[in-house]
């Protein structure tokens, strides 16, 4: 089924117009390892043009009533939903995820947009009683200004929405820089936004070289905030660059999420939840489970049931019927996973399932790795210290609550954690003790637009989702008014 001519997306959106350029770069199909389209290779010049446009559009857009800004957002969501199947095919082809997951992501994209269309109307200020007679104290909320938005390749539609929607709802204008591996879905989403008639310059997208575009956004004082989702290493670079102009930052960075399974957990439900989380999007999820801590009394049972489910997962091209595990996004991710598994096995981990690239007929040129289960994993193995970001489930054993809590916290990361237990007191001890920004108990679903999502320690600063996500794009202005 040919839903889209990918080369039709070879342009940037700047100042309300499609901008075609001579210099372009390949977009690779991760299932074939071959180019599927080309997009502009933007750099400093193109990014500066986009900042110019966003800067000029900001005064009028920020003064537009929130209700009017919401109409553009709601129209955008309607247009995306009407085009859901085509966009899902594009997303699955470009990014690699199974078509069913892609359909869910496109729908989730519209959920974020609709929620922030309404939440933008509730950017309430405050009236504060003064200690001085004849004085009124007010706190106002104002749009921060032009923002640079840099989403990742793993959820290149949903995370465009959870950055763009609150920014627009708050009254900001933006320059969007999609991931190099997944620019097509971002351009397609911007096509629908521009079709709403949104004023020129409010929304801009530049594809190209990450380092050059990112440094240009950081260096320009007119850009007052950078919103980035990606690796901790790149997040630290952006922090250093942003320091020159004291820019605001929202950074959602790497994780090393543990799941802790206590003896009283419902093992069958726990296994299903772990499989659904760990192998979503081929394991390329920032808050995906990285380490499975199983109590020694139930470890063997848990491993056996995980292995049974993992062996049945179907690897294939994302758009093929029945595919559950698609390719990895980038060959460098594949190399990293292969290296981490090799290191673990060399140090004594037991390979239960998988542990190799998939080279079946029709898949041999893509970036496929078999769903993998490792048992008897120990803390000296590299995959316990780094974000795996792939379809590998390592199982570690623990003996008591205090021990596993200390091991979970022995990391520079603090994005997410998961706990399975029926003991209410233990739940609250784990809630209090785990050093993470997001925690799920007896489940593994975290993301929704109503809730603030973000990390602690080296997993980031700021939040996406909830009213907190809207406030990320606003400044407070305190006013002391004396009545004569």
HUBEL-V873308 format. One record per backbone hydrogen bond with DSSP energy under -0.5 kcal/mol. CO is the residue of the C=O (numbers start at 1). NH is the residue of the N-H. Records with the same first field share a line. If there is no record, write none. Layout:
BEGIN
CO->NH ; NH
END
This chain:
BEGIN
1->3
4->6
5->8
6->9
7->10
9->11
12->14 ; 19
13->205
14->17
17->14
18->20
19->12
22->24
23->41
25->39
27->36 ; 37
28->30
29->32 ; 33 ; 34
30->367
34->29
37->27
39->25
40->42
42->209
43->47
44->48
45->49
46->50
47->51
48->52
49->53
50->54
51->55
52->56
53->57
54->58
55->59
57->61
58->62
59->63
60->64
61->64
65->68 ; 69
66->70
67->71
68->72
69->73
70->74
71->75
72->76
73->77
74->78
75->79
76->80
77->81
78->82
79->83
80->83
81->84
83->87
84->88
85->89
86->90
87->91
88->92
89->93
90->94
91->95 ; 96
92->96
98->102
99->103
100->104
101->105
102->106
103->107
104->108
105->109
106->110
107->111
108->112
109->113
110->114
111->115
112->116
113->117
114->118
115->119
116->120
118->121
119->122
120->123
122->124
126->139
128->137
132->135
134->483
136->481
137->128
138->479
139->126
140->477
142->475
145->173
146->224 ; 225
147->149 ; 175
148->227
149->177
150->229
153->156
155->159
157->161
158->162
159->163
160->163 ; 164
161->165
163->167
164->168
165->169
166->170
167->171 ; 172
168->171
173->147
174->204
175->149
176->178 ; 206
179->182
182->186
183->187
184->188
185->189
186->190
187->191
188->192
189->193
190->194
191->195
192->196
193->196 ; 198
194->197
199->202
202->174
203->16
204->176
205->13
207->42
209->213
210->214
211->215
212->216
213->217
214->218
215->219
216->220
219->221
220->223
222->146 ; 224
224->248
225->148
226->228 ; 250
227->150
228->252
231->235
232->236
233->237
234->238
235->239
236->240
237->241
238->242
239->243
241->244
242->245 ; 247
243->246
248->226
250->228 ; 252
251->253 ; 461
252->230
257->290 ; 291
258->418
259->261 ; 293
260->262 ; 420
261->295
262->265
265->267
266->270
267->271
268->272
269->273
270->274
271->275
272->276
273->277
274->278
275->279
277->280
279->282
280->283
281->284
283->285 ; 390
285->288
288->257
290->394
291->259 ; 293
292->294 ; 396
293->261
294->398
295->298 ; 299
298->302
299->303
300->304
301->305
302->306
303->307
304->308
305->309
306->310
307->311
308->312
309->312
310->313
313->315
314->324 ; 325
317->320
318->99
320->323
325->316
330->333 ; 334
331->335
332->336
333->337
334->338
335->339
336->340
337->341
338->342
339->343
340->344
341->345
342->346
343->347
344->349
345->348
349->351
350->352 ; 375
353->373
356->370
357->359
360->363 ; 364
363->366
366->368
367->328
368->358
370->355
372->393
373->352 ; 353
374->395
375->350
378->381
381->384
382->385 ; 386
386->388
390->392
391->372
392->394
393->374
394->292
395->377
396->294
398->296
400->404
401->405
402->406
403->407
404->408
405->409
406->410
407->410
409->411
412->458
414->437 ; 456
415->438
416->258
417->440
418->260
419->421 ; 442
420->262
422->424
423->427
424->428
425->429
426->430
427->431
428->432
429->433
430->434
434->436
438->417
440->419 ; 442
444->446
448->451
449->466
451->453
453->464
456->459
457->460
459->253
461->251
464->453
465->469
466->469 ; 470
467->471
468->472
470->473
471->474
473->144
475->142
477->140
479->138 ; 481
480->482
481->136 ; 483
482->484
END
